[in-house]
């Protein structure tokens, strides 16, 4: 008889996502390169892995993006230790590709400190993702945004959205300076000139002897491939902790594909269309605002969540009524969008903040409260309508919404838009088990994003 707790081969990489939408971004990078991968809500035990054999990459979807340093100190060491025990050469703390964070909430610097204490060697940092139009050059971050029908590139501290993020605005594009406000670690850059030099491997190894965090440039195919090689070499010397966006996974799989290691399995294919969709949005991003406007103009029902009641703890005042409104709307329309805000100027924002303050809570607490409410509404609406494809929009709130739905694991079901694949839910609750879900951050997707999800490609 097979021992369900017997050790499995070590994975190529493990990762902890600081929110759920970002976690599925890394999951997509791996799965589409032919790496069997799953995303868990808690670090898996040997018995868990025995139920999911053959995995070459293992992720844990977390909520640290909206958490305090004290929460990180209490929770992350055990998580990182459990991931390290799985034996992968690289353990990745996955951040958003906009790298937005602050000393008091979502501190990437604090996460790097915790990982460095456990793993020892210097932490490599890879943030640029050309697929997502995120570029790092001389350790400075640039990102694209849609303006007047076109795409423009901004330094992240001048980005129209990320420079004004309501919780973690980006005030400095230099990732060394940005991280330097969150940690006392010694931070250095390893720019493209050093990366493309013949002695790059030796030079980086020497730099990691005197620096605690090293930021690699990634802004094109060449620097991405080189970053992947340097990451692989770094992890081959000793199990290593790395920080950054899905650029870590894209760089690594590019290197492993070029060296013939990948693919290990056929990548998922497009899923095709469905006739109905439920989306819940906890994002106040202008991008999501535009997507809601498109949905309204194309026949979707647009339903506001009573955010004041939600943050006041009076969920019974709206939950059942909202689920019934969703059921009725789907009998007549192709889709429903439930939202907590229609952009950064929504008039509900001020009374919602006031309601949070009355409970002694702050802005970053809204993600947990509103995300949980959205998740419970979505779970019950799926059961009431037998909807088999859904959307969760909003990086911080989606993390809490997925937990509230009772999800156990996610795997990529098929490609969709960069950074937001279709995933398949596994859950003990049969009402949501097998449902396809796309989790998207506020900056992801074009105006017709919901139509893309319905079309399944």
LOBA-46064 format. One record per residue (C-alpha): residue number from 1; residue in one letter; x, y negated, z negated. Coordinates in Angstrom, 3 decimals. Each point is the difference from the previous one (the first is absolute). Layout:
N
NODE num residuo        u        v        w
NODE NUM       A        X        Y        Z
...
***
This chain:
457
NODE num residuo        u        v        w
NODE   1       X    0.000    0.000    0.000
NODE   2       X    1.260   -3.494    0.886
NODE   3       X    0.862   -2.187   -2.958
NODE   4       X   -2.025   -3.244    0.449
NODE   5       X    2.589   -1.903   -2.027
NODE   6       X    3.027    1.230    2.002
NODE   7       X    2.253   -2.787    1.229
NODE   8       X   -0.665   -1.229    3.539
NODE   9       X    2.728   -1.329    2.313
NODE  10       X    0.983   -3.561   -0.850
NODE  11       X   -1.844   -2.634    2.040
NODE  12       X    1.782   -2.429    2.299
NODE  13       X   -1.348   -2.973   -1.958
NODE  14       X   -2.378   -0.834   -2.823
NODE  15       X   -1.623   -3.378   -0.511
NODE  16       X   -2.126   -2.009   -2.405
NODE  17       X   -2.209   -2.604    1.663
NODE  18       X   -0.691   -3.141   -1.981
NODE  19       X   -3.513   -0.009    1.488
NODE  20       X   -2.141    2.412    2.017
NODE  21       X   -0.040   -1.795    3.344
NODE  22       X    3.773   -0.195   -0.020
NODE  23       X    0.210    3.653   -0.978
NODE  24       X   -1.927    1.105    3.085
NODE  25       X    2.306   -2.165    2.115
NODE  26       X    2.976    2.126   -1.102
NODE  27       X   -2.093    3.157    0.336
NODE  28       X   -0.715   -0.955    3.619
NODE  29       X    3.667   -0.634    0.801
NODE  30       X    0.842    3.502   -1.188
NODE  31       X   -2.962    1.930    1.407
NODE  32       X    0.213   -1.546    3.475
NODE  33       X    3.673    1.007    0.170
NODE  34       X   -0.904    3.615   -0.702
NODE  35       X    0.682    0.078   -3.751
NODE  36       X   -2.625    1.985   -1.977
NODE  37       X   -0.975   -2.457   -2.737
NODE  38       X   -2.718   -0.638   -2.567
NODE  39       X   -0.834   -2.816   -2.349
NODE  40       X   -0.933    0.822   -3.596
NODE  41       X   -1.538   -2.263   -2.618
NODE  42       X    2.315    1.436   -2.674
NODE  43       X    3.436    1.617    0.288
NODE  44       X   -0.754    3.598    0.986
NODE  45       X    0.878    2.938   -2.221
NODE  46       X    1.461    3.245    1.408
NODE  47       X   -3.509    1.465   -0.126
NODE  48       X   -1.316   -2.977    1.987
NODE  49       X    2.668    0.485    2.637
NODE  50       X   -0.797    3.713    0.204
NODE  51       X   -3.502   -1.002    1.137
NODE  52       X    1.556   -2.205    2.682
NODE  53       X    2.876    2.083    1.397
NODE  54       X    2.437   -1.084    2.663
NODE  55       X    0.255   -3.689   -0.874
NODE  56       X    3.178   -1.761    1.115
NODE  57       X   -0.981   -3.357   -1.501
NODE  58       X   -1.985   -0.760   -3.147
NODE  59       X   -1.489   -3.329   -0.931
NODE  60       X   -1.754   -1.393   -3.042
NODE  61       X   -2.417   -2.874    0.497
NODE  62       X    0.274   -2.444   -2.880
NODE  63       X   -1.255   -3.360   -1.207
NODE  64       X    3.190   -1.743   -1.143
NODE  65       X   -0.414   -2.820    2.532
NODE  66       X   -2.672   -1.477   -2.296
NODE  67       X    1.654    0.961   -3.312
NODE  68       X    2.177   -1.761   -2.552
NODE  69       X    3.648    0.800   -0.760
NODE  70       X   -1.111    1.385   -3.370
NODE  71       X   -2.326    2.435    1.781
NODE  72       X    2.855    0.996    2.319
NODE  73       X    2.325    0.622   -2.960
NODE  74       X   -2.611    2.246   -1.583
NODE  75       X   -1.146    1.917    3.092
NODE  76       X    2.626    0.108    2.738
NODE  77       X    2.924    1.788   -1.703
NODE  78       X   -1.999    3.224   -0.363
NODE  79       X   -1.315   -0.248    3.571
NODE  80       X    3.457   -0.556    1.459
NODE  81       X    1.435    2.839   -2.106
NODE  82       X   -2.645    2.409    1.311
NODE  83       X    0.742   -1.024    3.571
NODE  84       X    3.741    0.373   -0.572
NODE  85       X   -0.590    3.535   -1.287
NODE  86       X   -1.407    0.981    3.415
NODE  87       X    3.573   -0.141    1.307
NODE  88       X   -0.278   -2.327    2.983
NODE  89       X    3.161   -1.905    0.979
NODE  90       X   -2.040   -3.248    0.070
NODE  91       X   -2.717   -1.258   -2.324
NODE  92       X   -1.637   -3.123    1.370
NODE  93       X   -1.830   -2.754   -1.869
NODE  94       X   -2.280   -1.140    2.818
NODE  95       X   -0.882   -3.691    0.131
NODE  96       X   -2.054   -2.085    2.382
NODE  97       X    1.887   -1.060    3.132
NODE  98       X   -0.603   -3.628   -1.016
NODE  99       X    1.855    0.799   -3.260
NODE 100       X   -2.324   -2.290   -1.965
NODE 101       X    0.507    0.407   -3.727
NODE 102       X    0.682   -2.136   -3.044
NODE 103       X    1.884    0.232   -3.303
NODE 104       X   -3.273    0.498   -1.905
NODE 105       X   -1.998    2.208    2.393
NODE 106       X    1.080    2.666    2.463
NODE 107       X    3.673   -0.627   -0.798
NODE 108       X    2.093    1.865    2.560
NODE 109       X    3.077   -1.003   -1.948
NODE 110       X   -1.293    1.751   -3.114
NODE 111       X   -0.803    3.135    2.003
NODE 112       X    3.540   -0.040    1.422
NODE 113       X    1.447   -0.301   -3.516
NODE 114       X   -2.022    3.000   -1.202
NODE 115       X    1.027    2.095    2.991
NODE 116       X    3.651   -0.998   -0.293
NODE 117       X    0.129    1.049   -3.660
NODE 118       X   -1.306    3.455    0.963
NODE 119       X    1.945    0.602    3.225
NODE 120       X    3.223   -1.872   -0.664
NODE 121       X    1.432   -1.165    3.328
NODE 122       X   -0.851   -3.285    1.627
NODE 123       X   -3.471   -0.432    1.478
NODE 124       X   -0.209   -0.517    3.757
NODE 125       X   -2.790   -2.335    1.135
NODE 126       X   -1.606    0.261    3.470
NODE 127       X   -2.936   -2.310    0.763
NODE 128       X   -0.106   -0.781    3.729
NODE 129       X   -2.463    2.023    2.121
NODE 130       X    0.015   -0.956    3.663
NODE 131       X   -3.179    2.031    0.589
NODE 132       X   -1.776   -2.376   -2.414
NODE 133       X    1.832   -3.106    1.231
NODE 134       X    1.986   -0.397   -3.211
NODE 135       X    3.628   -0.959    0.492
NODE 136       X    2.926   -0.370   -2.406
NODE 137       X    3.134   -1.810    1.203
NODE 138       X    2.759   -1.198   -2.324
NODE 139       X   -2.280    1.305   -2.802
NODE 140       X   -2.741   -2.505    0.933
NODE 141       X   -3.511    1.276    0.725
NODE 142       X   -2.171   -1.108    2.913
NODE 143       X   -3.544    1.176    0.800
NODE 144       X   -2.534   -0.421    2.783
NODE 145       X   -3.476   -1.479   -0.257
NODE 146       X   -2.799   -0.502    2.539
NODE 147       X   -0.597   -3.650    0.882
NODE 148       X   -2.316   -1.234    2.774
NODE 149       X   -0.107    3.396    1.647
NODE 150       X    3.779    0.486   -0.015
NODE 151       X    2.642    1.389   -2.346
NODE 152       X    2.503   -2.334   -1.620
NODE 153       X    2.941    0.823   -2.265
NODE 154       X    0.497   -1.884   -3.259
NODE 155       X    2.603    0.098   -2.709
NODE 156       X   -1.889    1.687   -2.826
NODE 157       X    0.086   -3.080   -2.244
NODE 158       X   -1.680   -1.966    2.815
NODE 159       X   -2.423    2.754    1.001
NODE 160       X   -3.555   -1.444    0.043
NODE 161       X   -1.346    2.814   -2.194
NODE 162       X    2.878    1.419   -2.024
NODE 163       X    1.341   -3.381   -1.093
NODE 164       X   -3.433   -0.611   -1.542
NODE 165       X   -0.841    3.452   -1.352
NODE 166       X   -2.335   -0.535   -2.980
NODE 167       X    2.046    2.225   -2.354
NODE 168       X    3.481    0.486    1.482
NODE 169       X    0.805   -2.888    2.364
NODE 170       X    3.358    0.251    1.763
NODE 171       X    2.128   -3.066   -0.724
NODE 172       X    3.354    1.222    1.336
NODE 173       X    0.744    1.952    3.181
NODE 174       X    3.445    1.098   -1.241
NODE 175       X   -0.747    3.403   -1.543
NODE 176       X    3.107   -0.276   -2.171
NODE 177       X   -1.259   -3.219   -1.582
NODE 178       X   -3.555    1.333   -0.227
NODE 179       X    1.114    3.159   -1.826
NODE 180       X    2.434   -2.044   -2.083
NODE 181       X   -2.960   -1.604   -1.777
NODE 182       X   -1.213    3.449   -1.054
NODE 183       X    3.195    1.745   -1.107
NODE 184       X    3.496   -0.707   -1.288
NODE 185       X    1.411    2.642    2.357
NODE 186       X    2.838   -0.932    2.344
NODE 187       X   -1.583   -0.357    3.454
NODE 188       X    1.948   -0.068    3.280
NODE 189       X   -0.893    0.026    3.683
NODE 190       X    1.468    2.390    2.580
NODE 191       X   -0.758   -1.808    3.240
NODE 192       X   -0.154    1.229    3.582
NODE 193       X    3.639   -0.941    0.671
NODE 194       X    1.170    2.357   -2.745
NODE 195       X   -2.604    2.626    0.941
NODE 196       X    1.174    0.200    3.623
NODE 197       X    3.720    0.025   -0.840
NODE 198       X    1.956    3.256    0.465
NODE 199       X    0.706    0.207   -3.744
NODE 200       X   -3.625   -0.655   -1.059
NODE 201       X   -0.381    3.198   -2.042
NODE 202       X    3.166   -0.550   -2.003
NODE 203       X   -0.716   -3.708   -0.435
NODE 204       X   -3.479    0.668   -1.363
NODE 205       X    1.293    2.693   -2.344
NODE 206       X    2.552   -2.474   -1.336
NODE 207       X   -2.628   -2.713   -0.402
NODE 208       X   -2.223    2.323   -2.048
NODE 209       X    2.848    0.339   -2.488
NODE 210       X   -0.235   -3.673   -0.945
NODE 211       X   -3.632   -0.940    0.814
NODE 212       X   -3.194    1.262   -1.647
NODE 213       X   -2.378   -0.744    2.907
NODE 214       X    1.034   -0.243    3.660
NODE 215       X   -2.366   -1.495    2.600
NODE 216       X    0.420    1.365    3.546
NODE 217       X   -0.931   -1.993    3.096
NODE 218       X   -2.720    1.631    2.139
NODE 219       X   -1.341   -1.950    2.954
NODE 220       X    0.258    2.217    3.108
NODE 221       X    0.404    3.608    1.146
NODE 222       X    3.768   -0.010   -0.477
NODE 223       X   -0.005   -1.290   -3.581
NODE 224       X   -2.907    2.332   -0.872
NODE 225       X    1.902    3.052    1.237
NODE 226       X    3.165   -1.042   -1.812
NODE 227       X   -1.962   -0.649   -3.209
NODE 228       X   -1.387    3.535    0.248
NODE 229       X    3.460    1.470    0.311
NODE 230       X    1.302   -2.049   -2.929
NODE 231       X   -2.978    1.042   -2.136
NODE 232       X    0.588    3.670    0.835
NODE 233       X    3.710   -0.286   -0.828
NODE 234       X   -0.772   -1.812   -3.255
NODE 235       X   -2.404    2.750   -1.102
NODE 236       X    2.398    2.761    1.061
NODE 237       X    2.628   -1.225   -2.487
NODE 238       X   -2.427    0.312   -2.934
NODE 239       X   -3.780   -0.235   -0.475
NODE 240       X   -0.675   -3.701    0.516
NODE 241       X   -2.705   -2.559   -0.735
NODE 242       X   -0.938   -2.397    2.789
NODE 243       X   -2.370   -2.964    0.152
NODE 244       X   -1.899   -1.542    2.882
NODE 245       X   -2.817    0.230    2.493
NODE 246       X   -0.929    2.866    2.315
NODE 247       X    3.125   -1.162    1.814
NODE 248       X    1.756    2.574   -2.208
NODE 249       X   -2.040    2.848    1.524
NODE 250       X    0.102   -1.385    3.547
NODE 251       X    3.774   -0.364   -0.172
NODE 252       X    0.517    3.442   -1.514
NODE 253       X   -2.241    1.878    2.455
NODE 254       X    1.562   -1.860    2.928
NODE 255       X    3.430    1.211   -1.113
NODE 256       X   -1.226    3.557   -0.701
NODE 257       X   -1.762    0.181    3.355
NODE 258       X    3.119   -1.141    1.849
NODE 259       X    2.069    2.619   -1.828
NODE 260       X   -2.467    2.805    0.836
NODE 261       X   -1.356    0.621   -3.501
NODE 262       X   -3.503   -1.163    0.944
NODE 263       X   -2.724    0.782    0.873
NODE 264       X   -0.760    2.777   -2.459
NODE 265       X   -3.694    0.126    0.983
NODE 266       X   -2.244   -1.405    2.754
NODE 267       X   -1.151   -3.537   -0.844
NODE 268       X   -3.730   -0.657   -0.506
NODE 269       X   -2.030   -1.099    3.032
NODE 270       X   -2.763   -2.615    0.338
NODE 271       X   -3.245    1.022   -1.675
NODE 272       X   -2.602   -1.492    2.336
NODE 273       X   -3.208   -1.940   -0.712
NODE 274       X   -2.655    0.042   -2.718
NODE 275       X   -3.458   -1.579    0.089
NODE 276       X    0.109   -1.810   -3.357
NODE 277       X    2.478   -1.696   -2.303
NODE 278       X    0.052   -1.406   -3.517
NODE 279       X    2.725   -2.508   -0.841
NODE 280       X    0.671   -1.609   -3.366
NODE 281       X    2.323   -2.996   -0.139
NODE 282       X    1.773   -1.325   -3.068
NODE 283       X    2.268   -2.273    2.046
NODE 284       X   -0.327   -3.766    0.321
NODE 285       X    2.558   -0.121    2.830
NODE 286       X   -0.864   -2.139    3.033
NODE 287       X    0.704    3.088    2.148
NODE 288       X   -2.662    2.008   -1.831
NODE 289       X   -2.289   -3.021    0.130
NODE 290       X    0.272    0.053    3.791
NODE 291       X   -0.726    3.725    0.087
NODE 292       X   -3.153   -0.460   -2.075
NODE 293       X   -1.116   -2.793    2.342
NODE 294       X    0.544    2.276    3.012
NODE 295       X   -2.022    2.760   -1.657
NODE 296       X   -2.856   -2.407   -0.732
NODE 297       X   -0.042   -1.186    3.609
NODE 298       X   -0.107    3.603    1.210
NODE 299       X   -2.961    1.323   -1.939
NODE 300       X    1.479    1.095   -3.338
NODE 301       X   -1.874   -0.765   -3.197
NODE 302       X    2.097   -2.299   -2.217
NODE 303       X   -0.747    0.418   -3.709
NODE 304       X    1.652   -2.016   -2.799
NODE 305       X    1.018    1.652   -3.245
NODE 306       X   -1.220   -1.854   -3.091
NODE 307       X    3.527   -0.681   -1.215
NODE 308       X   -1.056   -2.000   -3.053
NODE 309       X   -2.153    2.875   -1.240
NODE 310       X    2.798    2.461    0.790
NODE 311       X    2.685   -1.829   -1.966
NODE 312       X   -2.484   -0.680   -2.804
NODE 313       X   -0.381    3.753   -0.479
NODE 314       X   -3.621    0.131    1.155
NODE 315       X    0.343    2.500    2.847
NODE 316       X   -3.484    1.389   -0.575
NODE 317       X   -1.390   -3.349    1.145
NODE 318       X    1.061    0.598    3.604
NODE 319       X    1.321    3.528    0.566
NODE 320       X   -3.204    1.892    0.757
NODE 321       X   -1.514   -2.884    1.965
NODE 322       X    3.116   -0.363    2.149
NODE 323       X    0.208    3.728    0.755
NODE 324       X   -3.645   -0.084    1.113
NODE 325       X    0.669   -3.069    2.180
NODE 326       X    2.843    1.889    1.673
NODE 327       X   -2.250    3.020    0.605
NODE 328       X   -2.737   -2.127    1.590
NODE 329       X    2.447   -1.982    2.111
NODE 330       X    1.622    3.133    1.440
NODE 331       X   -3.387    1.252    1.160
NODE 332       X   -0.125   -2.976    2.376
NODE 333       X    3.596   -1.135    0.592
NODE 334       X    3.315    1.596    1.003
NODE 335       X    1.824   -1.109   -3.115
NODE 336       X    0.041   -1.841   -3.307
NODE 337       X    2.677   -2.230   -1.506
NODE 338       X   -0.144   -0.658   -3.753
NODE 339       X    2.310   -2.820   -1.006
NODE 340       X    1.242   -1.823   -3.090
NODE 341       X    0.978   -3.117    1.968
NODE 342       X   -0.224   -1.404    3.497
NODE 343       X    3.448   -1.508    0.084
NODE 344       X    1.991   -2.209   -2.372
NODE 345       X   -2.694   -2.726   -0.088
NODE 346       X   -2.934    2.217   -1.015
NODE 347       X   -2.113   -1.893   -2.586
NODE 348       X   -0.206    3.129   -2.178
NODE 349       X    3.701   -0.183   -0.874
NODE 350       X   -0.268   -2.793   -2.580
NODE 351       X   -2.931    1.481   -1.999
NODE 352       X    1.673    3.425    0.157
NODE 353       X    3.200   -1.437   -1.507
NODE 354       X   -2.088   -1.697   -2.681
NODE 355       X   -1.704    3.307   -0.812
NODE 356       X    3.403    1.670   -0.262
NODE 357       X    1.200   -2.699   -2.382
NODE 358       X   -3.057    0.498   -2.218
NODE 359       X    1.114    3.622   -0.417
NODE 360       X    3.585   -1.037   -0.683
NODE 361       X    1.169    1.269    3.380
NODE 362       X    2.084   -1.594    2.758
NODE 363       X    0.083    0.020    3.796
NODE 364       X    2.045    3.188    0.250
NODE 365       X   -2.567    1.849   -2.157
NODE 366       X   -2.634   -0.580    2.682
NODE 367       X    1.558    2.694    2.198
NODE 368       X   -0.689    2.728   -2.547
NODE 369       X   -3.486   -1.208   -0.905
NODE 370       X   -1.259   -0.739    3.517
NODE 371       X    1.855    2.928    1.567
NODE 372       X   -1.599    2.421   -2.441
NODE 373       X   -3.463   -1.403    0.732
NODE 374       X    0.581    0.251    3.753
NODE 375       X    1.191    3.595   -0.304
NODE 376       X   -3.062    1.096   -1.946
NODE 377       X   -2.314   -1.742    2.464
NODE 378       X    1.779    1.659    2.918
NODE 379       X   -0.079    3.442   -1.615
NODE 380       X   -3.752   -0.156   -0.619
NODE 381       X   -0.757   -1.601    3.375
NODE 382       X    1.853    2.808    1.781
NODE 383       X   -2.087    2.531   -1.909
NODE 384       X   -3.252   -1.839    0.762
NODE 385       X    0.672   -0.337    3.734
NODE 386       X    2.238    2.979    0.842
NODE 387       X    2.484   -2.416    1.578
NODE 388       X    3.235    1.779    0.906
NODE 389       X    2.293   -2.943    0.822
NODE 390       X    0.641   -3.035   -2.205
NODE 391       X    2.344   -2.963   -0.448
NODE 392       X    1.595   -1.523   -3.079
NODE 393       X    1.517   -3.433    0.687
NODE 394       X    2.253   -1.787   -2.492
NODE 395       X    3.286    1.375   -1.263
NODE 396       X   -0.449   -0.681   -3.710
NODE 397       X   -3.715    0.789   -0.311
NODE 398       X    0.171    3.095    2.234
NODE 399       X    2.332    1.693   -2.474
NODE 400       X   -2.590   -0.177   -2.740
NODE 401       X   -2.863    0.794    2.377
NODE 402       X    1.554    3.293    1.108
NODE 403       X    0.496    1.031   -3.631
NODE 404       X   -3.625   -0.830   -0.764
NODE 405       X   -1.104    2.210    2.911
NODE 406       X    1.651    3.036   -1.591
NODE 407       X    2.495    0.647    2.806
NODE 408       X    2.622    2.690   -0.678
NODE 409       X    2.206   -0.178    3.126
NODE 410       X    0.144   -1.689    3.395
NODE 411       X    1.550    1.200    3.239
NODE 412       X    0.184   -1.662    3.401
NODE 413       X   -2.877    1.166    2.196
NODE 414       X    0.951   -2.055    3.044
NODE 415       X    1.575   -3.244    1.242
NODE 416       X   -2.001   -3.221    0.109
NODE 417       X    1.742   -3.381   -0.381
NODE 418       X    3.566   -0.452   -1.241
NODE 419       X    0.066    0.145   -3.779
NODE 420       X   -3.556    1.283   -0.429
NODE 421       X   -0.449    3.564    1.303
NODE 422       X   -3.094    2.104   -0.397
NODE 423       X    0.508    2.208   -3.044
NODE 424       X   -1.934    2.998   -1.260
NODE 425       X   -1.132    0.107   -3.628
NODE 426       X    0.338    3.094   -2.159
NODE 427       X   -2.083   -0.271   -3.168
NODE 428       X   -1.747    2.280   -2.511
NODE 429       X   -3.182   -1.982    0.688
NODE 430       X   -1.576    1.572    3.075
NODE 431       X   -1.717   -3.277    0.863
NODE 432       X    3.296   -1.583    1.012
NODE 433       X    2.151    3.051    0.746
NODE 434       X    0.972   -0.008    3.686
NODE 435       X   -1.103   -3.591    0.611
NODE 436       X    2.316   -1.954    2.297
NODE 437       X    1.242   -3.299   -1.376
NODE 438       X    2.127   -2.858    1.263
NODE 439       X    1.654   -2.125   -2.662
NODE 440       X    1.223   -3.341    1.297
NODE 441       X    1.825   -2.910   -1.519
NODE 442       X   -1.289   -3.522    0.423
NODE 443       X    2.391   -0.781    2.878
NODE 444       X   -0.622    3.187    2.006
NODE 445       X   -1.994    0.298    3.216
NODE 446       X   -1.564   -2.220    2.649
NODE 447       X   -3.457   -1.588   -0.093
NODE 448       X   -1.648    3.184    1.368
NODE 449       X    1.609    2.225   -2.637
NODE 450       X   -3.309    1.537   -1.128
NODE 451       X   -0.844    0.928    3.581
NODE 452       X    3.413    1.693    0.262
NODE 453       X   -0.776    2.048   -3.098
NODE 454       X   -3.375    1.076    1.421
NODE 455       X    1.638    0.932    3.312
NODE 456       X    2.677    1.978   -1.825
NODE 457       X    2.928   -1.141    2.116
***
